[in-house]
């Protein structure tokens, strides 16, 4: 009997691949660049970052019939997406608006294929939260938006 593995690695890979292919640098901020990465970025930290991050997973028995093989478990998990935008100057709104635009694009990518390339039965954005603050030297504003993508699969 083959025991299926979690779909979370495939879902994260799909999200990273699609974000990398579809998200574009900000045309209104010529000096800003965009990084799409897993988890926390390394030393390369441009003004716009979209990180495919933490997975919070819940597993339940789907059916008490059978021997525990394929289809016996349901897995529900969220993949947390963090959108981190920095804009120099005194416009907190510019950083927030870029973060909101990236959030809309992230949601559109998931909505375009809610199976995440066949990795899951269904996926959708759940909530979003945006917050921000001035940098330590007050030379610019950082806006951070998080959106968990909820996934459901039968394994």
C-alpha positions, -999 to 999 in steps of 0.1 A, spaced: 0 0 0 13 34 -10 8 62 16 5 96 -1 26 125 12 14 160 21 6 182 -8 20 213 9 55 212 -8 38 211 -42 14 239 -33 43 261 -21 63 253 -52 34 262 -75 28 295 -57 65 304 -59 66 295 -96 35 315 -105 45 345 -85 79 345 -101 64 343 -136 35 367 -132 44 394 -107 63 424 -121 84 452 -106 66 485 -99 65 505 -131 59 537 -110 90 532 -89 119 528 -113 145 523 -86 125 495 -69 129 459 -78 110 428 -68 121 395 -51 99 364 -49 113 339 -24 106 312 1 103 322 37 126 350 49 148 366 22 185 364 24 208 394 22 193 405 -12 163 426 1 150 449 -26 121 473 -20 94 448 -30 94 413 -15 68 385 -19 76 355 4 59 321 3 62 312 39 49 293 69 25 263 65 0 255 92 -14 221 86 -44 202 101 -50 165 93 -83 147 98 -96 112 90 -119 113 60 -132 78 64 -130 50 89 -133 24 62 -102 10 46 -66 6 56 -53 41 58 -41 43 22 -48 70 -4 -78 91 3 -80 81 40 -70 116 53 -81 151 46 -55 178 50 -63 215 54 -35 240 56 -27 276 51 4 288 32 12 323 45 22 349 19 40 380 31 42 411 9 69 435 22 71 469 4 95 498 12 92 532 -3 117 560 5 103 595 11 74 606 31 45 588 14 32 559 35 3 557 10 27 548 -18 40 518 1 5 507 11 -8 510 -25 20 489 -39 14 463 -12 -23 463 -20 -16 460 -58 7 430 -51 -20 415 -28 -46 417 -56 -22 400 -80 -15 372 -55 -52 366 -50 -58 367 -88 -31 340 -93 -48 317 -68 -83 324 -82 -71 317 -117 -63 281 -107 -77 272 -73 -62 237 -76 -27 252 -76 -18 233 -107 -35 201 -95 -17 200 -61 -49 204 -41 -86 200 -45 -92 237 -37 -74 268 -25 -84 303 -18 -72 335 0 -87 337 35 -80 371 50 -54 398 47 -38 421 71 -17 452 63 4 471 87 34 494 84 59 517 101 86 543 93 121 530 91 145 537 120 159 568 104 125 580 91 137 580 55 109 558 42 79 537 50 76 499 51 42 482 45 38 446 54 7 426 42 0 390 50 -25 367 33 -30 331 42 -40 308 13 -61 280 26 -57 247 9 -77 214 10 -66 180 -2 -74 144 3 -43 122 8 
